[in-house]
Amino acid sequence: MLLFDQTATTGVSTHLLDLISAEEAVSLCGLLLERVARTPDAVAYVQFDETTQTWIETTWRDTARSVAHWQAALMREGLSPGDRVALTMRNRREWVAFDLAALGLGLVTVPLYPDDRAEAVRHILEDAGVRLLLLETAAQRAELSAIDPTLAQLKRLLILEPGDAPLPEGALAVRDWLDKAMPVVERRPIDRVDNPDALATIVYTSGTTGHPKGVMLSHRNILWNAEASLKLIPARPDDRFLSFLPLSHTLERTAGCVLPIMAGCSVAFARSIPQLAEDLLQIRPTVMIAVPRIFERVHARLRERLDGESAIKRRLFEQAVSTGWARFEHSQGRANWYPRLLAAPLLDHLVGAKIRARFGGRLRVAVCGGAPLAPDIARIFIALGVPLVQGYGLTETSPVISVSPLEDNIPESVGRPLPGLEYRIGDLDELIVRSPGVMKGYWNQPQATSEMLDSEGWLKTGDQVRVQDGHLFITGRIKDILVLANGEKVPPADIELAIAGDPLFEQVLVIGEGRPFLSALVVLNADVYAALAKDEGLPADPMAADADGRLEPILQIRIESRLTGFPGHAKIRRVALAACPWSIENDRMTPTMKLKRAKILADYREALTRLYVGHEH
């Protein structure tokens, strides 16, 4: 399908789009075969080579050869269509090659997060009945020693980078496994999937409570979602994606892996999150998909740096943001032209261009999803010329439900529903959706499936929304609603977002279920607190400052300033301090960077109970 991409401002055709439709692809491996047929020598992937210390490009033709090689090895394992195979690796070419190879043979892939805890891995392997597991390193195998009995049940355990030490018992190095299959490698990958509704993958939701559930997605689910997303955010053959969200995250897999194949774009795999800033400068991507945490961290560092600048430079920054926002609103057709916009190019040169340079200087669109991003943080980046849009979705919808087009971008909104997606508003303002992207159901959980998905294909999202001018606005999550002692219902998400807009607050959890008022449990940003402590004469240790009673009033004042305009019942009366950040490592965040509310509340039960002493009734 050849189309012309028209710019929003001029309507002039600027780039020839070479899109493969879901119908043309039929299956995910079929999508690769069609891409290879169309542009075999175009760059597909860019990956850093540790040996040469250089970025290496590979073409679609190279990718097809690699997929065929993996398939030859997989076919020697005696696996049957529908059998489950799992993988856990950082983002890299081999992840994609193994995934597409297995899918082409009719196998079902089960992606795992590289930092998943052993117990979570055990549950997934056993629940899905996984027969083959691909690990990246021998160190990962060592970390899974607690579940040796489960691993022993696997038909095959593969390690991509075993290192120099002897292989763990029962494991096989990928290089040896692939070498044995070399004589029978086909010249091109095999695609045995002729039914797009065949099960492609089981993706386990990271779940903020209890065991994760396996979401069953078909080839059609994922292909439709990628194609529909392209109708709101077109991608071009000259686009380069930077991939750093885990490919086990459905947003990255669909929008950062499948979508580029569909549009013929190239994907560069970031080395690691700590090296992301450097990779942005070297890769200079035109498209990136991120979660709010990335932008929140950049914003916090920006504010920290500004606090150390002169009053003139701070004023210049504020002017650049103010004028940039006015220019953006004018470009969106929501505001008139004002003479002060004449200063916009100069202010952009002095401020905005420097911020954009940190993202590589070529960014055409940055899609933020997975969780809400505070609107005021989004507005700052947009005002500085960073083309940031927000999207929304669920693993159960493959995953995109909505995204803001660049030409119709409202930072407070999660965008417009995908073309072809139906929606309605149910009880408690719950968003209910139906589309070809909606899952087949939960693996081995018919009861959970029926609770979320009805017989007509309508899926309950669990999210509360309002709709305005065709845009979706998330107002809360039904299961997170706090019911105060007086019966007042309070969605905490907007309050938490508003408070987190202050760089001092790294993480925020609002509590108050069954209580007479709301309180907040917060994690402070160490650098911002250090500056605050110096200004206020507080102890260097925030826990000490909290213990002597001097810190909480300061925090309350800052929180109150962030909640201006919120209703009276949204006032935060008490504040408690968490000693360390909530992370995946301490099991207080999911691998998709969502807070595990129940776990955090349980861990801090005593401290939170003390906030209400004397206010029990």
N, C-alpha and C positions, 0 to 999 in steps of 0.2 A: 504494500500500500504506500504509494508515494504522495506526500502532501507537502504543501508549502506552509512554513511557519510565518505568521504575520505578526509584526510588532504591534503592541497594544496602542501605541501612540500614532503611528503613521499608516498602519495597515499594509505596509510594503512587504512583499515577500523577500525574506532575507536568507533563509536556510531551507534546503531541501530535506524533508524528513523521510526517513526510510523505516516506517513502522511495520512490524509484523503483528497481525491481528491474532487474537486468541483462537479464532476459527481456523486461521491458516496454520497455526502452531500445533493445535490439537492437544499436545502434551508438553511438558517442560523440556524434555530432551528433544522433542520435535522442534521446539523453539530454537534450541541451539543449532540443530541441523539446518534450519531455514536461514539462520543468521550466517552460518558458514557458507551456505550456497550463495548468499548475496554479497557479503563483504569478507571474504576469507583472509585477506591480508591486512585488514584494518586492525589497529591495536585493540585488544580486548582487556588485558589486565597489566598492571604495573606493580611490581613487588620488589622490596628491598632485598638484595643479596648480601648476607652477612660476610661471605667469603671475599667478594670483590669490593664490598662497601659501595655498591652502586645500585641504582634503580634499574630493573630489568623489565623490558616490555615483551609481552607475548601476544600473538595474533589469535584470531578466532580459529584459524587453521591449526595452530599449535594446540589450542584448547581442545579441539575435536580429537586430535591424536591422543592427547592425555586421557580424555574421557574413554576413548576406545581401549586404551591400555588398562585402565582401572576395570573396565567391564570384562576384559579377558580374564583378569585375575578373579573377579567376583564370580564369573561363570564356573570356575574350577571348584567353588565352595559347595556346589550342590544345593544352592538356595532356590526357592520357588517364588513366583510372583505373589506378592502379598506378604512375604516374610519381612520382618523388621530388622533394619541395621541402624546402628547409632554412631554418632561421631561427636567428638569434642575437641575443638581446635580454635586457636585465634583465627581471625580473618586472613585467608590466604588462598592462592590458586587451588591448592590441593583440596580445600574444603569444597569449593565449587565443583571441581572435577569428580570427586567421590560422590557428591550429592547427585549430579546429573547422570553419572554412570549408573548408580543404583536405580534412579528413577526410570531411566531408559529400559532397564531390565524388568520393570514392573515391581521392583522392591519398594518398601515403604521406609523412608528415612526418618530417624528420630534424632533431632539435634539436641545436644546438651550444652549447657554453659560451661566454659573452661574452669570457672571458679565455683561450680556447684559443689555443695557439701556431699560427702560420701553417702550419707543416708538418703539424700534426695536422688542421687544417681542410682542407688540400690532400688529405690521404689520405682523409678522410671524403667530401668532394665527389666525388672520382674513384671511390672504391670503391662508393659508393651510386649513382653516375650521376645526381647531382642536376642538375635542369634549371632550377630557379629558387631564388635565394637572397635572403632578406630580412635586411638589416642594420639596426641601430638608428641608427647615426650615420656621418657621413662619416669620422670619425676611425677607426672600425673598418675602413673600406675602405682607408685609408692604411696601417694596420697589416698589411694583407694584401697589400701591394704585392709582396712576395717571391713570391707565387703568382699573379701576373698571367696567365700562360698558362692556368692552370686556370680562373680566373674568366672568361677570354675565351671559354671553351667553354660557359658558361651561356647558356640561352635568354633569361633575364631576371635582372638584378641590381637590387634595390630598396633604397632607403635611407629609413627612416622619418623621421629628423630630419637632413636634409642640411645645415642651417645656411645661412649667407649666401654662402659661397664657391661658385664654380662647381662643378657636379656632376662627379665623376670620369667619365672617358670610359666609355661603355657603361652608366652607371647611370641610374636613373630615380627621381625623388622619389615616395614613396608617395602624397602628396596629389594629384599630377598623375595618377598611375596610377588612383587611385580615382575622381577626377573624370570621367575618360573613360568610366567604367562607370556613372555615375550614372543615365543614362536607362533602363538595363535592369535596375536593381536590383529584385529580387523583394521582396514584402512580408514574406516569411518565408524562413528558410534552406531550402535543398534538401538532402535526405538520399538519396543514391543507393545507400547501402550496405544491402543486404537480407540479407547473410550475415555474422553476427557473427564468423566465423572468417577474414574477409578481413584481409589485412595492413593495419595502421593506422600503424605507426611503426617506424622502425629507430633504435634508441638505441645509440650507440657507447659501450661500456664504457671508462672512463677508463684502465684498465689500468696496473698498476704496472710492467709490463715490456712492451716491444715495441709494435707498432701496436695500436690499439684494434680490437675486433671489433664488428660490427654485430649487435645483438640484435633479432630480428624479433618484434614483439608484435602480436597481433590485437586487434580491438575487444573480443572476448570475454575475452581475457586480462586487460585492464585493468579492464573493467566487473566481472568476477567478483571480482578482487582488492579493488576498492573496496567492493563489497557485503559480502564476507566480513569485511573489516576492521571494518565498521560493526557487525558482530555482537559484536565484542569491545570496541570503543570506540564506543558510539553517539554520533552527532552530532545536534544539534537545530536547528530552523529559526532559533532566536534565537542560535545560536553565531556568533561572528566569528573567523575564522582570520586570523593574520598571516603573510603569505607572504614569506619572505626567502631560503630555500634556492633555488638556481637551478631554474627550471621544467624545465631540461634534465636535472635529477636526477630519476630515475624516482620516488623517494619523494615528492618535492614534487608532481610531475605527477599521480600517482595519488591520494595521500592529501590533498594540499593544493589540488588543482584539480578532478579528476573527482569525488572523494568529496563535496565541498561541493555540487556540482550535484545529485548523487544525493540528498543530504539536505536541500537547500534552504537551505544556510547562506550567509553572505556572506564574502567574502575581501577583506582589505585588503592592498595591496602595499606593503611597506616601501620607503622611499626608497633606502636603502643600508645596508650593514653598519655603517659608522661612525655612522650616524644611528639605528641600531636601538634604542639605549637611549631616545632621545627618542620614537621611533615607538611603542614599547611604552606609554609614558605617555599618548600622545595617542590611540592606537587602543584601548587597553585590551582586548586580545583575550581570548577565552575558550578558544581552542585555538591551540597553536603546535606546529610540527614543526621539530625542530632536530637538529643533529649535536653530538657531545660537546664540540667545541671551544668552543661558546657557553657551556656550563655550566662548562667548565674555566676560561675567562677570568673569568667572574663569580666563581667560587670563589677564583681567585688574587687578584683585587682585594679580595675580602672578607677574605681572610687577611692581605693587606698592610695593610688598614685596621685590622684587629684588632691587629696587631703594634704599632701606634702608639697604641692605647688603654690605659687604666689597667687594672691587674690586676683590679679589681672588674668592669669592663665585659667583660673577657675571660672572667671566671668566669661572668658572667650569660649570655653567649653559649653557653658550654659547657653550662650548666644547661638553657638553652632547647633545645639540640640533644638532650641526653640525655633530657629529659622528653618532648620532641616525638616522639622515636623510640619511647619506651615507649608513648605514646598511639597512635601509628600501628600498632605491633605488636598492641596490644590491639584496635584497630578492625578489624584483619585477622583476628582470632580466633586469633592465634598466641601471645598472652601474657595473663596474668591482670591484673586491675585492681589497682593499688597506690595507697595513700593519697597518694603524691607526685604523682599525676596531678591532684590537686585544684589544684596550682599551675600546671597547663598553660595555662589561659586567660590568666592574668596574664603568664606568660612569653611566650606567643604575642603578646599585645598589645605587650609591650615589645620583642620581637625579631622573631618570625616575620612579623608583619603588615608590618613595615618592609621586610623582604626581598621579600615578595610584592608590595608596592607598586611595586617596581622593574620588575616584570613587568606592571604596569598594575592590579593589585589584583583582577582578575576571572577570572584563569586557572582554568579547570575541568580542563584536562588539557594536559600538555606531553609530546609523544611524542619520544623521543630515539632516533635510529637512524643507520645509515650506518657506524658504527664503535662499538667498545665504550666505555662510560663507566665510569670507575673506580667500583666499588661504594661506596667510602667517600665519594666526592663525591656520588653519588646519594643516599646515606643522609642526608647533611647537608641537602640541599634538601628531601627528603621530610619530614625531622624538623621543618623550618621551615614546613611546610604547603604547599610547592610540589607540586602533583599531578603528579609526574614518573613516567612509565613508559617502559620500554625496549622496543624492537622490533628485529626482525632480518629481513633479506631480501637479495635479489640482483636486479640488473637483469633477470636471466634468469627471475625469477619474478614480475615485474610490479609491485612488487618484494616485497611483504610476505609473509613466511613465518610469523612469529609476533609477538605483542605481548602485553604484560601488561595484563589488565583492571584498572581502578582498584580493584576490590574483591578482587583476588587478585594483589597486586603484590609481587614479590620482587626487590629491586634487583640482586642478582647474576645474575638470570635475564633472558633475552631474551623471556620470555613463553610463552604457550600457542600451539601451532600453530593457524592459522586453521581454523574449521569447514569441513569438506569437503576439507581438505588431508591427504593420506596421507603418512606418512613411515616410514622404516626406518633402521636403523643398519648401515652396511657395514663393510668392512675399515678398520682404523685409526680406528674410531669415527666414520667419515664419515657425515654426515647426507645422506640421499638422499630426495628428495621427489617427489610427483606431485600435480598439481591442474590445474583448468582455467586457472590463471594461469601455467603453465609455458610458456615461449616456444615459437615455431614452429621456432626454430633460429638459427644464425648466418648472416648474409647472405653469400652466395658462399663459404662455408667448410664444406662437407659433412664434411670430416675432423674439424674442431674440434667440429662439432655431434655427430657420432657418439661422440666421446670423452667428451662431457658428458651426452648425452641418448640413452637407449636406445630400442629400437623400441616399447617398451610405455609410453613417456612418463615414465620415472623419470629424474630429473635429479640428477647428483652436484654437491653444493654446494661441495666442497673444504674444508668446515669440519668440525672435530671437535667432537662434542657429547656430553653426558651428559643423560639424562632423569630427572627426579625429580618425582614427584607431578604429572605432566602438564606440567611446565615444562621448557623447553630451556635448557641452560647451555652456552655456547660455551667449549670448552677450548683451542682452537688452530686454526690454519689449516695444512693438511697441507703446502702448498708452503713454508711459513715455518719448519717444524720444523728446529731446529739439531741436527746430529749431532756430538757432541764426539769428540775423538780416541780416547776409550775406548769409543766406540759408544753412549754414553748419549744418548737422544733428549730434547730440551728444547723444548717450545713456548714461544716468547719472549713471546707476547701478554700473559699474566697477569703476568709479571715486569715488563714495560714499564708496564702499567697501575698496578701497585703502586708503582713508583718515581715515576711521574707524579703520584701522589697527594700528593707533597710539592710545594708551590707553587714551590719553587726550580727544579724541573725542568720546563721548558716543553715539551720534546720529548725522547723517549728511543728509542734503537735498541739492542737487545741483540744482540751478535755472539758467534760462537764456533764456526762451522761448521768442522769438522776441527781445531779447536784444543784444547789441554789444559784450558782453563777459559773461563768466560764473561767478557766485558767489556761495558761500556756506552759508547755515544757519546751525549752529551747536549747539549742546548741549554738554557742557563740563562735564567730570567726576569730581565730587567734590573733591575727594581725590587726584587725579593726579594734578588738578589745585592748590590745597592748597600747594603741594610741589613746583610747578612751581612758585607760587606767592612768596613763601619764598625765592627761589633762585634768582628771578628777581626783588625783592623788589616791587611787585605789591600789590594793595589793596586786602584784603581778599575776598571781593565781586567781582566776575568776571565782573558783570555789571558795577561796578564803574571803573574797569580797562579798560573796553571797552569804557566807556563814555569819559575818559580822553585821549583816542587815543593810549595808550601804548600797549594794548593787541593785536590789530588786526595785526600789523607787525609781532609779534611773532607767531601768528597763521598761517599767510601766509607762513612764513619760514618753519614751520613744515609741512604744507600741501604741499608745493612745493617739499619737500624732499620725500613725499609719491608718488608723481606723476612723478617721473623720468621715462622716457621711454614712457610716454603718448604723443600723438601728440600735437602740439602747441595750437590747438583750445581747448584742454582740460585744459588749465591753469586756475586756480582760481584767479581772479583779486581782488575780495573783499570778506570779511567774515563778517557775522552778527551773533550775539549771541542770543540764545533763553534763556529766564530766568529760565525755568523749563523743566524737561524732558517731552517728548511726551509719553503719556500713554493711555491705554484703558479708564481710569477714566476721563481724560479730552477730550476724544473723538478724539484724534489725532492718535490713533492706532486702528487697528481692533482687534477683539478677537484672531486672529491668528498672532498677533504681526507684522503686516505690517503697514507701515506709510500711513496715509490718506493724500496724497500729496495735494489734492485740499483744504482740510480743513486747513492744516498747512499754505499753501500759502495765503489763505483768512485771517487767524488769524494774520499773520505777514506782511500783505500787505504794511502797511506804512513803516515799518523798511526796507523792501526789496526795496521799491521804492527809499528810500534815497540812496541806494547803487549806483544808476544809475544817480543821479543828475549830470547834466553837460555832460552826455553821452547818451542823449535821441536819438541822431541821429548818 
